[in-house]
Amino acid sequence: MELGGPTLVIDYKNSTHSDVFKYRLCQEFVKFLKEKNINQVELAKQLKVDKAVVNKIILHKIEHFTIDRLIDLLSLVKSVDILFKAS
């Protein structure tokens, strides 16, 4: 997996629920790359987006994405089931 620039590390304690959720969605893309042993260019082709978009996802640059955009992209390459839990 090729990376460019620092990966965002999220502060779970002080981040919004939305940002934590987007971060976790980005982690799913990283897992997918590792599981399928593909690179970012190959993933970009599957998602029909530019490699720069995939790079931002892989680096967890969550400020560039909405939750629905990440879910829509992820659902193009794997089944997405979301469980909401209120506490």
MMTF fields as JSON, N, C-alpha, C and O atoms, coordinates in Angstrom:
{
  "mmtfVersion": "1.0.0",
  "mmtfProducer": "UNKNOWN",
  "numBonds": 347,
  "numAtoms": 348,
  "numGroups": 87,
  "numChains": 1,
  "numModels": 1,
  "chainsPerModel": [1],
  "groupsPerChain": [87],
  "chainIdList": ["A"],
  "bondAtomList": [4, 2, 8, 6, 12, 10, 16, 14, 20, 18, 24, 22, 28, 26, 32, 30, 36, 34, 40, 38, 44, 42, 48, 46, 52, 50, 56, 54, 60, 58, 64, 62, 68, 66, 72, 70, 76, 74, 80, 78, 84, 82, 88, 86, 92, 90, 96, 94, 100, 98, 104, 102, 108, 106, 112, 110, 116, 114, 120, 118, 124, 122, 128, 126, 132, 130, 136, 134, 140, 138, 144, 142, 148, 146, 152, 150, 156, 154, 160, 158, 164, 162, 168, 166, 172, 170, 176, 174, 180, 178, 184, 182, 188, 186, 192, 190, 196, 194, 200, 198, 204, 202, 208, 206, 212, 210, 216, 214, 220, 218, 224, 222, 228, 226, 232, 230, 236, 234, 240, 238, 244, 242, 248, 246, 252, 250, 256, 254, 260, 258, 264, 262, 268, 266, 272, 270, 276, 274, 280, 278, 284, 282, 288, 286, 292, 290, 296, 294, 300, 298, 304, 302, 308, 306, 312, 310, 316, 314, 320, 318, 324, 322, 328, 326, 332, 330, 336, 334, 340, 338, 344, 342],
  "bondOrderList": [1, 1, 1, 1, 1, 1, 1, 1, 1, 1, 1, 1, 1, 1, 1, 1, 1, 1, 1, 1, 1, 1, 1, 1, 1, 1, 1, 1, 1, 1, 1, 1, 1, 1, 1, 1, 1, 1, 1, 1, 1, 1, 1, 1, 1, 1, 1, 1, 1, 1, 1, 1, 1, 1, 1, 1, 1, 1, 1, 1, 1, 1, 1, 1, 1, 1, 1, 1, 1, 1, 1, 1, 1, 1, 1, 1, 1, 1, 1, 1, 1, 1, 1, 1, 1, 1],
  "groupList": [{"groupName": "MET", "atomNameList": ["N", "CA", "C", "O"], "elementList": ["N", "C", "C", "O"], "formalChargeList": [0, 0, 0, 0], "bondAtomList": [1, 0, 2, 1, 3, 2], "bondOrderList": [1, 1, 2], "singleLetterCode": "M", "chemCompType": "L-PEPTIDE LINKING"}, {"groupName": "GLU", "atomNameList": ["N", "CA", "C", "O"], "elementList": ["N", "C", "C", "O"], "formalChargeList": [0, 0, 0, 0], "bondAtomList": [1, 0, 2, 1, 3, 2], "bondOrderList": [1, 1, 2], "singleLetterCode": "E", "chemCompType": "L-PEPTIDE LINKING"}, {"groupName": "LEU", "atomNameList": ["N", "CA", "C", "O"], "elementList": ["N", "C", "C", "O"], "formalChargeList": [0, 0, 0, 0], "bondAtomList": [1, 0, 2, 1, 3, 2], "bondOrderList": [1, 1, 2], "singleLetterCode": "L", "chemCompType": "L-PEPTIDE LINKING"}, {"groupName": "GLY", "atomNameList": ["N", "CA", "C", "O"], "elementList": ["N", "C", "C", "O"], "formalChargeList": [0, 0, 0, 0], "bondAtomList": [1, 0, 2, 1, 3, 2], "bondOrderList": [1, 1, 2], "singleLetterCode": "G", "chemCompType": "PEPTIDE LINKING"}, {"groupName": "PRO", "atomNameList": ["N", "CA", "C", "O"], "elementList": ["N", "C", "C", "O"], "formalChargeList": [0, 0, 0, 0], "bondAtomList": [1, 0, 2, 1, 3, 2], "bondOrderList": [1, 1, 2], "singleLetterCode": "P", "chemCompType": "L-PEPTIDE LINKING"}, {"groupName": "THR", "atomNameList": ["N", "CA", "C", "O"], "elementList": ["N", "C", "C", "O"], "formalChargeList": [0, 0, 0, 0], "bondAtomList": [1, 0, 2, 1, 3, 2], "bondOrderList": [1, 1, 2], "singleLetterCode": "T", "chemCompType": "L-PEPTIDE LINKING"}, {"groupName": "VAL", "atomNameList": ["N", "CA", "C", "O"], "elementList": ["N", "C", "C", "O"], "formalChargeList": [0, 0, 0, 0], "bondAtomList": [1, 0, 2, 1, 3, 2], "bondOrderList": [1, 1, 2], "singleLetterCode": "V", "chemCompType": "L-PEPTIDE LINKING"}, {"groupName": "ILE", "atomNameList": ["N", "CA", "C", "O"], "elementList": ["N", "C", "C", "O"], "formalChargeList": [0, 0, 0, 0], "bondAtomList": [1, 0, 2, 1, 3, 2], "bondOrderList": [1, 1, 2], "singleLetterCode": "I", "chemCompType": "L-PEPTIDE LINKING"}, {"groupName": "ASP", "atomNameList": ["N", "CA", "C", "O"], "elementList": ["N", "C", "C", "O"], "formalChargeList": [0, 0, 0, 0], "bondAtomList": [1, 0, 2, 1, 3, 2], "bondOrderList": [1, 1, 2], "singleLetterCode": "D", "chemCompType": "L-PEPTIDE LINKING"}, {"groupName": "TYR", "atomNameList": ["N", "CA", "C", "O"], "elementList": ["N", "C", "C", "O"], "formalChargeList": [0, 0, 0, 0], "bondAtomList": [1, 0, 2, 1, 3, 2], "bondOrderList": [1, 1, 2], "singleLetterCode": "Y", "chemCompType": "L-PEPTIDE LINKING"}, {"groupName": "LYS", "atomNameList": ["N", "CA", "C", "O"], "elementList": ["N", "C", "C", "O"], "formalChargeList": [0, 0, 0, 0], "bondAtomList": [1, 0, 2, 1, 3, 2], "bondOrderList": [1, 1, 2], "singleLetterCode": "K", "chemCompType": "L-PEPTIDE LINKING"}, {"groupName": "ASN", "atomNameList": ["N", "CA", "C", "O"], "elementList": ["N", "C", "C", "O"], "formalChargeList": [0, 0, 0, 0], "bondAtomList": [1, 0, 2, 1, 3, 2], "bondOrderList": [1, 1, 2], "singleLetterCode": "N", "chemCompType": "L-PEPTIDE LINKING"}, {"groupName": "SER", "atomNameList": ["N", "CA", "C", "O"], "elementList": ["N", "C", "C", "O"], "formalChargeList": [0, 0, 0, 0], "bondAtomList": [1, 0, 2, 1, 3, 2], "bondOrderList": [1, 1, 2], "singleLetterCode": "S", "chemCompType": "L-PEPTIDE LINKING"}, {"groupName": "HIS", "atomNameList": ["N", "CA", "C", "O"], "elementList": ["N", "C", "C", "O"], "formalChargeList": [0, 0, 0, 0], "bondAtomList": [1, 0, 2, 1, 3, 2], "bondOrderList": [1, 1, 2], "singleLetterCode": "H", "chemCompType": "L-PEPTIDE LINKING"}, {"groupName": "PHE", "atomNameList": ["N", "CA", "C", "O"], "elementList": ["N", "C", "C", "O"], "formalChargeList": [0, 0, 0, 0], "bondAtomList": [1, 0, 2, 1, 3, 2], "bondOrderList": [1, 1, 2], "singleLetterCode": "F", "chemCompType": "L-PEPTIDE LINKING"}, {"groupName": "ARG", "atomNameList": ["N", "CA", "C", "O"], "elementList": ["N", "C", "C", "O"], "formalChargeList": [0, 0, 0, 0], "bondAtomList": [1, 0, 2, 1, 3, 2], "bondOrderList": [1, 1, 2], "singleLetterCode": "R", "chemCompType": "L-PEPTIDE LINKING"}, {"groupName": "CYS", "atomNameList": ["N", "CA", "C", "O"], "elementList": ["N", "C", "C", "O"], "formalChargeList": [0, 0, 0, 0], "bondAtomList": [1, 0, 2, 1, 3, 2], "bondOrderList": [1, 1, 2], "singleLetterCode": "C", "chemCompType": "L-PEPTIDE LINKING"}, {"groupName": "GLN", "atomNameList": ["N", "CA", "C", "O"], "elementList": ["N", "C", "C", "O"], "formalChargeList": [0, 0, 0, 0], "bondAtomList": [1, 0, 2, 1, 3, 2], "bondOrderList": [1, 1, 2], "singleLetterCode": "Q", "chemCompType": "L-PEPTIDE LINKING"}, {"groupName": "ALA", "atomNameList": ["N", "CA", "C", "O"], "elementList": ["N", "C", "C", "O"], "formalChargeList": [0, 0, 0, 0], "bondAtomList": [1, 0, 2, 1, 3, 2], "bondOrderList": [1, 1, 2], "singleLetterCode": "A", "chemCompType": "L-PEPTIDE LINKING"}],
  "groupTypeList": [0, 1, 2, 3, 3, 4, 5, 2, 6, 7, 8, 9, 10, 11, 12, 5, 13, 12, 8, 6, 14, 10, 9, 15, 2, 16, 17, 1, 14, 6, 10, 14, 2, 10, 1, 10, 11, 7, 11, 17, 6, 1, 2, 18, 10, 17, 2, 10, 6, 8, 10, 18, 6, 6, 11, 10, 7, 7, 2, 13, 10, 7, 1, 13, 14, 5, 7, 8, 15, 2, 7, 8, 2, 2, 12, 2, 6, 10, 12, 6, 8, 7, 2, 14, 10, 18, 12],
  "groupIdList": [1, 2, 3, 4, 5, 6, 7, 8, 9, 10, 11, 12, 13, 14, 15, 16, 17, 18, 19, 20, 21, 22, 23, 24, 25, 26, 27, 28, 29, 30, 31, 32, 33, 34, 35, 36, 37, 38, 39, 40, 41, 42, 43, 44, 45, 46, 47, 48, 49, 50, 51, 52, 53, 54, 55, 56, 57, 58, 59, 60, 61, 62, 63, 64, 65, 66, 67, 68, 69, 70, 71, 72, 73, 74, 75, 76, 77, 78, 79, 80, 81, 82, 83, 84, 85, 86, 87],
  "secStructList": [7, 7, 7, 7, 1, 7, 7, 7, 7, 7, 7, 6, 6, 6, 1, 7, 2, 2, 2, 2, 2, 2, 2, 2, 2, 2, 2, 2, 2, 2, 2, 2, 2, 2, 2, 2, 6, 7, 7, 2, 2, 2, 2, 2, 2, 2, 2, 6, 1, 7, 2, 2, 2, 2, 2, 2, 2, 2, 6, 6, 7, 4, 4, 4, 7, 7, 2, 2, 2, 2, 2, 2, 2, 2, 2, 6, 6, 1, 7, 7, 7, 7, 7, 7, 7, 7, 7],
  "xCoordList": [0.847, 0.0, 0.893, 1.769, 0.662, 1.475, 0.802, -0.41, 1.579, 1.045, 1.839, 3.03, 1.174, 1.851, 1.407, 0.229, 2.317, 1.973, 1.515, 1.307, 1.361, 0.991, -0.481, -1.353, -0.725, -2.086, -2.649, -1.971, -3.889, -4.545, -4.733, -5.177, -4.404, -4.692, -5.748, -5.551, -6.845, -7.975, -7.932, -7.529, -8.343, -8.481, -9.929, -10.831, -10.131, -11.486, -12.223, -13.441, -11.513, -12.142, -12.708, -13.768, -12.003, -12.38, -12.955, -13.234, -13.132, -13.671, -15.178, -15.739, -15.822, -17.275, -17.58, -16.72, -18.787, -19.211, -19.109, -18.737, -19.44, -19.354, -17.924, -17.681, -16.979, -15.585, -15.057, -14.293, -15.456, -15.044, -15.618, -14.933, -16.866, -17.506, -16.801, -16.547, -16.486, -15.768, -14.391, -13.949, -13.717, -12.401, -12.506, -11.687, -13.517, -13.694, -14.038, -13.617, -14.793, -15.083, -13.793, -13.584, -12.941, -11.653, -10.83, -10.151, -10.888, -10.162, -10.644, -9.862, -11.917, -12.449, -11.812, -11.595, -11.514, -10.829, -9.402, -8.928, -8.732, -7.376, -7.419, -6.592, -8.379, -8.529, -8.787, -8.226, -9.641, -9.966, -8.712, -8.494, -7.888, -6.645, -5.753, -5.177, -5.645, -4.791, -5.367, -4.644, -6.678, -7.325, -7.225, -6.964, -7.431, -7.429, -6.035, -5.824, -5.087, -3.714, -3.66, -3.011, -4.352, -4.353, -3.771, -3.637, -3.433, -2.892, -3.974, -5.102, -3.604, -4.57, -5.071, -6.231, -4.212, -4.624, -5.713, -6.702, -5.521, -6.52, -7.834, -8.909, -7.75, -8.966, -9.663, -10.889, -8.905, -9.49, -10.26, -11.331, -9.72, -10.421, -11.735, -12.754, -11.717, -12.941, -13.996, -15.194, -13.535, -14.459, -14.827, -15.742, -14.113, -14.305, -14.072, -14.845, -12.975, -12.555, -11.066, -10.379, -10.584, -9.168, -8.371, -8.878, -7.128, -6.268, -6.121, -5.964, -6.169, -6.04, -7.172, -6.969, -8.343, -9.483, -9.194, -9.395, -8.725, -8.396, -7.272, -7.31, -6.286, -5.188, -5.685, -5.233, -6.604, -7.165, -7.917, -7.861, -8.618, -9.35, -8.364, -8.52, -7.355, -6.381, -5.613, -5.237, -5.385, -4.682, -5.632, -5.227, -6.9, -7.907, -8.096, -8.265, -8.07, -8.298, -9.81, -10.398, -10.409, -11.864, -12.553, -13.744, -11.827, -12.444, -12.858, -13.622, -12.364, -12.686, -13.943, -14.375, -14.529, -15.62, -16.803, -16.66, -17.959, -19.139, -19.308, -18.742, -20.07, -20.332, -21.0, -20.615, -21.991, -22.701, -21.785, -21.922, -20.876, -19.939, -19.044, -18.828, -18.528, -17.681, -18.46, -17.948, -19.68, -20.507, -20.802, -20.7, -21.168, -21.458, -20.247, -20.386, -19.071, -17.862, -17.54, -17.236, -17.607, -17.293, -18.238, -17.827, -19.498, -20.487, -20.25, -20.821, -19.419, -19.078, -18.126, -18.045, -17.41, -16.415, -16.68, -16.086, -17.559, -17.882, -19.245, -19.761, -19.809, -21.103, -20.962, -20.031, -21.891, -21.831, -23.081, -24.204, -22.871, -23.935, -23.564, -22.462, -24.482, -24.203, -25.148, -26.363, -24.569, -25.334, -25.242, -24.149, -26.392, -26.424, -26.789, -27.706, -26.064, -26.307, -26.368, -25.389, -27.504, -27.652, -27.391, -27.799, -26.714, -26.459, -26.817, -26.669],
  "yCoordList": [-1.168, 0.0, 1.232, 1.379, 2.107, 3.31, 4.457, 4.65, 5.201, 6.311, 7.566, 7.503, 8.701, 9.972, 10.941, 11.29, 11.374, 12.322, 11.606, 10.392, 12.371, 11.756, 11.33, 11.997, 10.231, 9.746, 10.436, 10.568, 10.873, 11.513, 10.5, 9.377, 10.885, 10.083, 10.854, 12.019, 10.212, 10.912, 10.841, 9.834, 11.899, 11.975, 11.595, 12.43, 10.33, 9.827, 10.591, 10.757, 11.044, 11.72, 13.091, 13.479, 13.815, 15.191, 15.406, 16.541, 14.343, 14.46, 14.283, 13.667, 14.835, 14.662, 13.222, 12.516, 12.803, 11.451, 11.289, 10.224, 12.344, 12.289, 12.063, 11.258, 12.768, 12.602, 11.21, 10.626, 10.693, 9.336, 8.327, 7.386, 8.522, 7.616, 7.686, 6.65, 8.88, 9.024, 8.376, 7.729, 8.541, 7.927, 6.405, 5.755, 5.858, 4.399, 3.906, 2.821, 4.694, 4.326, 4.317, 3.422, 5.297, 5.319, 4.085, 3.528, 3.66, 2.458, 1.23, 0.32, 1.207, 0.086, 0.015, -1.076, 1.164, 1.177, 0.641, -0.097, 1.007, 0.502, -1.021, -1.734, -1.509, -2.967, -3.642, -4.701, -3.028, -3.6, -3.715, -4.745, -2.665, -2.713, -3.857, -4.573, -4.019, -5.084, -6.469, -7.385, -6.611, -7.912, -8.348, -9.517, -7.411, -7.735, -7.625, -7.986, -7.12, -6.952, -6.159, -6.561, -5.038, -4.157, -2.8, -2.491, -2.004, -0.681, 0.392, 0.098, 1.616, 2.711, 2.961, 3.325, 2.769, 2.965, 1.965, 2.323, 0.711, -0.321, -0.021, -0.2, 0.435, 0.779, 1.973, 1.992, 2.952, 4.12, 3.704, 4.243, 2.748, 2.244, 1.585, 1.795, 0.79, 0.116, 1.115, 0.912, 2.193, 3.212, 4.241, 5.043, 4.215, 5.186, 6.616, 7.529, 6.776, 8.091, 8.251, 7.288, 9.471, 9.751, 9.152, 9.025, 8.789, 8.235, 9.191, 8.747, 10.488, 11.479, 11.338, 11.571, 10.963, 10.75, 9.568, 9.642, 8.487, 7.3, 7.618, 7.176, 8.373, 8.726, 9.5, 9.251, 10.429, 11.187, 10.269, 10.452, 9.286, 8.339, 7.511, 7.367, 6.973, 6.097, 6.85, 6.271, 8.133, 8.954, 9.528, 10.327, 9.109, 9.537, 11.054, 11.647, 11.669, 13.113, 13.35, 13.711, 13.141, 13.095, 14.417, 14.433, 15.517, 16.815, 16.974, 17.881, 16.107, 16.166, 15.38, 15.413, 14.677, 13.765, 13.91, 14.297, 13.588, 13.444, 11.965, 11.105, 11.684, 10.287, 9.555, 8.433, 10.182, 9.491, 9.224, 8.193, 10.119, 9.9, 8.695, 7.858, 8.608, 7.467, 6.158, 5.143, 6.173, 4.96, 4.551, 3.376, 5.531, 5.231, 4.63, 3.66, 5.188, 4.652, 3.254, 2.35, 3.084, 1.783, 0.703, -0.436, 1.063, 0.078, -0.37, -1.367, 0.355, -0.063, -1.253, -1.972, -1.463, -2.538, -3.617, -4.694, -3.334, -4.361, -4.087, -2.971, -5.101, -4.977, -4.104, -4.271, -3.183, -2.26, -2.458, -2.234, -2.873, -2.981, -2.057, -2.135, -1.189, -0.214, -0.461, -0.562, -0.552, -0.764, 0.5, 0.938, 1.085, 2.26, 1.839, 1.047, 2.375, 2.025, 3.325, 4.068, 3.584, 4.765, 4.36, 3.283, 5.22, 4.89, 6.042, 5.949],
  "zCoordList": [0.0, 0.0, 0.0, 0.852, -0.96, -1.03, -0.285, -0.389, 0.452, 1.224, 0.918, 0.613, 1.002, 0.806, 1.88, 1.953, 2.701, 3.757, 5.012, 5.012, 6.078, 7.354, 7.389, 6.832, 8.04, 8.25, 9.48, 10.5, 9.374, 10.502, 11.621, 11.38, 12.817, 14.002, 14.769, 15.115, 15.027, 15.63, 17.154, 17.737, 17.762, 19.214, 19.535, 19.476, 19.873, 20.092, 21.191, 21.122, 22.174, 23.309, 22.947, 23.437, 22.094, 21.801, 20.402, 20.017, 19.65, 18.295, 18.311, 19.217, 17.292, 17.174, 16.779, 16.252, 17.034, 16.638, 15.124, 14.632, 14.392, 12.929, 12.463, 11.564, 13.069, 12.676, 13.019, 12.25, 14.15, 14.524, 13.538, 13.137, 13.152, 12.195, 10.838, 10.223, 10.369, 9.099, 9.189, 8.239, 10.308, 10.517, 10.412, 9.762, 11.056, 11.016, 9.612, 9.211, 8.876, 7.485, 6.664, 5.845, 6.879, 6.181, 6.522, 5.659, 7.772, 8.176, 7.396, 7.122, 7.044, 6.269, 4.885, 4.357, 4.298, 3.004, 3.139, 2.275, 4.208, 4.447, 4.609, 4.04, 5.38, 5.546, 4.213, 3.927, 3.391, 2.088, 1.22, 0.582, 1.192, 0.416, 0.866, 0.047, 2.166, 2.704, 2.423, 2.03, 2.63, 2.403, 0.948, 0.662, 0.032, -1.398, -2.013, -3.17, -1.219, -1.686, -2.997, -3.963, -2.998, -4.164, -3.762, -2.578, -4.767, -4.477, -4.668, -5.064, -4.383, -4.453, -5.876, -6.074, -6.848, -8.242, -8.62, -9.26, -8.22, -8.507, -7.795, -8.368, -6.549, -5.819, -6.468, -6.57, -6.9, -7.567, -8.814, -9.093, -9.564, -10.75, -10.363, -11.021, -9.297, -8.855, -8.391, -8.592, -7.771, -7.26, -8.324, -8.131, -9.444, -10.526, -10.042, -10.332, -9.292, -8.809, -9.09, -9.43, -8.945, -9.11, -7.953, -6.838, -8.228, -7.183, -6.002, -4.865, -6.258, -5.183, -4.163, -2.972, -4.623, -3.713, -2.807, -1.595, -3.389, -2.601, -1.615, -0.467, -2.054, -1.168, 0.045, 1.163, -0.156, 0.969, 1.928, 3.144, 1.38, 2.229, 3.045, 4.258, 2.381, 3.034, 4.121, 5.14, 3.897, 4.883, 5.937, 6.781, 5.876, 6.853, 6.867, 7.932, 5.715, 5.6, 5.595, 4.576, 6.744, 6.87, 6.554, 6.241, 6.632, 6.372, 4.909, 4.578, 4.04, 2.612, 2.24, 1.087, 3.204, 2.886, 3.841, 5.001, 3.307, 4.148, 4.467, 3.791, 5.474, 5.836, 4.676, 4.344, 4.062, 2.987, 1.784, 1.127, 1.497, 0.392, 0.676, -0.2, 1.892, 2.248, 2.215, 1.742, 2.708, 2.682, 1.241, 0.887, 0.413, -0.987, -1.692, -2.437, -1.47, -2.084, -1.56, -2.337, -0.256, 0.325, -0.179, -0.403, -0.355, -0.811, -2.25, -2.691, -2.978, -4.337, -4.35, -5.346, -3.257, -3.246, -2.2, -2.254, -1.261, -0.275, 0.334, 0.262, 0.921, 1.577, 2.825, 3.612, 2.988, 4.118, 4.986, 4.534, 6.216, 7.198, 8.343, 8.886, 8.702, 9.752, 10.924, 10.755, 12.097, 13.315, 14.152, 14.512, 14.461, 15.306, 16.724, 16.938, 17.67, 19.06, 19.869, 19.937, 20.467, 21.315, 22.748, 23.183, 23.476, 24.874, 25.766, 26.985]
}
